[in-house]
Each structure stands twice: as C-alpha cells, then as structure tokens.
Amino acid sequence: MTTTFEAEWASLKQQAASRTEMHLASAAAAGGGGGGEDLKSDKAVWNRASQDLGGLATNIKTALTGLGDGQKGAAQAGVESSAAQDELYQSWKTYLESLAGKCSALQGPLRKAGEGQYANDEAIKDGFTQVDGQYQDTPATGGGAR
C-alpha cells in the first residue's frame, strides 16, 4: 500500500495532537511532572534536528537551482506541452521555495526548545503553529478545468 506524504504527515500530526501531556523524564525523578518516562529532552538532539533542517533547506535550494537550470531553453512559444511544462515548473518552484523557507523557519523553534528558552509546552506549540500558519502546502496542479 502506497502512502502519500500528505497522508503520512496528517497521521503524524494527529498522533502528536492526541498526546495531551508532555513531560520531561527527568522531571518525575526531581519530584515534578507526572507523565511517563517515554519522552526525554536532550539539547543535542534538538540542536541536531535544527541543523539537519538547515541542511535540508540547503539541499532543496540546490535542487531548485538544478531544476531552474534544466528549464533553460525549454519554453517554446506556441507549443501546448511547453506551456504545461512551464506551469508544472512554476508550481514546483513555488513549492520548493516554500518548503526550504519552512525548513529554515523551523530551525529557530527547534533550537530554542532544546535550549530550554520556551517556558512550557504551550510556548513550544505556539512556535510551531506560527510556522504552520505562514507556510501552507500548495494546491495540486492540473486535473481541473484545464
């Protein structure tokens, strides 16, 4: 069974949303918290995730440059397939630029979460929600009236 990225992402977000509490495993040992010990906060892990997203943004930008280079000379006036191909290119260009931006924007909240600068779970959630509000998935291209 093939799963689309969107379906898998929605499933992961649903699983994350279904967890009503997040507690540091070390908090229970120190007399605080009351959650299970299944979540451990490690600054190095948060920082690594932030760095990996930065690398992903760089790789996406490199791919976008390659995609743009491949477009040179592809547009032929009056050829329908050329116009459709250009529309597809523009759609991917927009999508990849947005994706690279989202990766870069998520670096800060991940790093801050690891540094303990966010006071509580709500502040962490708000940081990621701001990014979600700014970067929306692009609608599918084609298949409509055209």
N, C-alpha and C positions, 0 to 999 in steps of 0.2 A: 504494500500500500504506500503510495507516494503522498507525502505531506508537504503542503506549500509552506513557505517561510511565514506567511501571514497567519496560517492556522497554528503553526507551532509557536509563534510569538504570542498569539492570543492565549494559547493554552498556558504558556509560562507565566504570563501576566495574571491569568486567573488563579493559578496555583499560588502565586505570590500574594495576591489580594485576599485569598482565603485564610491566610495566616493572620490572625488578629493581633498577635503579640510578637515582638522580637525582644529577646533578652540576651545579654552577653552571658556566656557560660561562666565567666569569672565573677559575674555579679552575684550569683547564687552562693558561691563559696564565701563571698565577703558579706553575706547576710542580706544582700539586696536581691531584687528580681524574684521571679517565681516561675520562670519558664524552664523548659527543658534545656539540656546542655547540647542541643543539636546545632546551635549557631555560635560560632566563635569568631570574634572580631580580631583581625590581625592587620595592623597598619601596613605591613609589607604586601599583603595580598591586595588590599585596596589600592595601594600605590602601583602595584604591578598591573592591575586591571586598568588603571588610568593610563599607564604607559602603553599598554597593549592597544588601547583605543586610539592613542596618538599615532601608533604605528599603522593601525588600520586606516586611519584618516589619510596618512601619507600614501599608503598603498592605493587607496581609492583615487586620490588625486593623480597618481602616476598612471593608473589605468585610464582615467578620464583624459589625460594628455594623449595617451596612445589611441584612444577612441577618436579624439579630435584629429590626430594626425592621419588616421585612416579615412577620415571624411574628406580630406583634401582632394579636390577633383572629382568627387563622387556626384555632385549636383549637375545634372544635365537638364537644361531648360526644355520644357515641353514633354518630358518623359514622366509618365504617371508613377512608375515604380521608383524613380529618383525622388519624387516629391514625398512618397510614402516612406521611403528610407530616411529622408531628411527629418520627417516628423518623428519617426522612431528614434533617431539620433538625438533630437532635441528633448524628447521625453526621457531618455536615459541620461542625458547630460544633466537635466534638471534633477532627476532622482539621485544621481551620484553626487552632485554638488550638495544637495540637502543631506544626504547620508554622511558625507565627510564632515559637514558642519555639525551634525548631531553628535558624531563621534568626538569631535573636538570639544563641543559644549558639555558633554558628559564627563570629560576629564576632571574638571574642577569639582563637581559634586562628589565624584568618587574619591578624589584626593582628600577633600575636606572630611568626608565620612571617616576615612582612615586616620586622619589626624585628630579626630575627636572634636572638631570645631562645631559640628552640629550638635545642638543641645539634647535633642531627643529624636525619637523615630518620626515624629510629625515633621520636623525640620528637614530630615533626610528625604521623606516622601515629597515635601514641597519642592525641594531642589530638583528632583527628577520630574515632577509634574510640570515645572516651568519649562523644561526641555521638551517634554511631550507636547505642550501647548504651542511651542514655537515651531517644531518640525513635525509636519504631518506627512503621512505616506501620500505619494502622488497617485491620482486615479489611473486605472488601466487605460491603455491607448488602444484605439481601434475597436472593431466589433459593433460600433454604434451605427448611426445613420449613414456613415461614410463607408 
